Amino acid sequence: MKSVALLSLVFPAIFGTLASTQNIVQVAEGSADLSILVSALTAGGLTGTLSGKGPFTVFAPTNEAFSKLDTKALESLLASTADLDKVLEYHVLAANLSMVELMAVKIAKTFEGENVHVSNPGSSLEVNNAKVLTANVEASNGVVHIIDSVLNPPSMPAFPLKVNIVKLAESTKELSTLVSALVAADLVDILNTPGPFTVFAPTNDAFSKLPAGTFENLMKPENKKQLVDLLKYHLLPICRSSETPPGVGDCAGHKLLHKTYTFETVEGKDVKVKKSIHDRTDLLTVNGKASVISANNFVTNGVVHLIDSVLIPPNGPAPTPAKNIVELCESEKDLSTLVAAVVAAGLADTLSSSKEFTLFAPTNDAFNALPPGTLEKLMKPENKQELVDILTYHVLPEEVLSTDLKPFQAVTTVEGKPLHVTKWGGLVRVGPSLSSKDLKNVTKADNLASNGVVHIINGVLVPPAAAIII
């Protein structure tokens, strides 16, 4: 669970000091930011109910939340008593539940009859896909949680929004890297068209997970075709919400089963979308790697799903990075001790050559965890051979990506002794034996270099029967 501070937000002064003595309608009436909600409650005839004994929990969309809806769609909603009642009742629970309690249950049934899902996927709390701006505003007959979007009942068509895909991406700070890539690939004009499209949108953090130098190389003009193919692999030429199975053209009202679906992308190759359930919460993954962290961001020309990893098309590797293994390590501040050791051992030229290698690269913290005085002793000129033996035990004489690994393998290092590599449960570990005390974790795999690959590890590997015992 995230910081408790997220679950104990202090409501602002606009609600006044009498909030706990006022009922929910009075609390809403006391906030200028909830005036559209008050008008909607009046038009829908719910003010009497929410002024009653309760208890109630109300997810209260702000005026800005309502303003995200297409103007005609909002006018139509406010003019239809049946639809308005359905939407408003979807924002109400027949219980007094704080955000702490809602996070504990995760799923709650609304007045309208369908469920809302409460989650904490990042730095904010969310109800479905609406962020909680202010939690736990107390009222005499319940509690109000202020949210930044109108909740869409699953059985109703998706609310059309004023923004399209490009405007949504430009206004979402977590997608700034994607926006720069779309501009470089000249895909902005396409995504400004009516569509509809589904976009699996990698966040900035997702792009940062790519091997060092990969994104920079993709952004070079000479690699534009590969960048275009990569980005188009994130697009579907039809609107697919997390609730819409193949063969259905709209974005809501149809439940996906808990299984894997295949969709053809604009790039021409398929992606596999799997819907599963964990701890009573639906999970959506793409190609078994990328998790959907914010689903169903509906826009005027489709829907955007934020994902935590970049999707790589089959048989479509990114351009070869320009940096060799030594240059790549030099660009990583957490590998400065390793670089100093490589230079002291006289291995820099070898690891900069055109021959391919795999380097398991211990971080500065890994070297600092050695017994006191060990690193200093190894760095002395008279101990150069021992240093060479230690470092070459971290090197394989070929490029081996994490995707090439089996659950267990023993490989021969450049130093000449065997190294055990395991891959289990998504975790890659390496060591001189299969004993848990000898295995070190790969913390960042597949950092591609022009002459191989670097896997960053959290410990120093020691060859069996090393002269210096660590």
Secondary structure, DSSP 8 states (H G I E B T S, - for coil): ---GGGGS----GGG-TTGGGS-HHHHHHT-GGGHHHHHHHHHHT-HHHHTSS--EEEEEE-HHHHHTB-HHHHHHHHH-HHHHHHHHHTTEESS---HHHHHHH-EEE-TTSSEEEEE--SSS-EETTEEEEEEEEEETTEEEEEESS----TTS----BS--HHHHHHH-GGGHHHHHHHHHTT-HHHHTSS--EEEEEE-HHHHHTS-TTHHHHHTSGGGHHHHHHHHHTTEESS---TT--TT--SSSS----SSEEEEE-TTSSEEEEEEEEETTEEEEEETTTEEEEEEEEEETTEEEEEESS----TT------S--HHHHHHT-GGGHHHHHHHHHTT-HHHHTSSS-EEEEEE-HHHHHTS-TTHHHHHTSGGGHHHHHHHHHTTEESS---GGG--SEEEEE-TTSSEEEEEEETTEEEEESSSSTTT-EEEEEEEEEETTEEEEEESS----TT-SS--
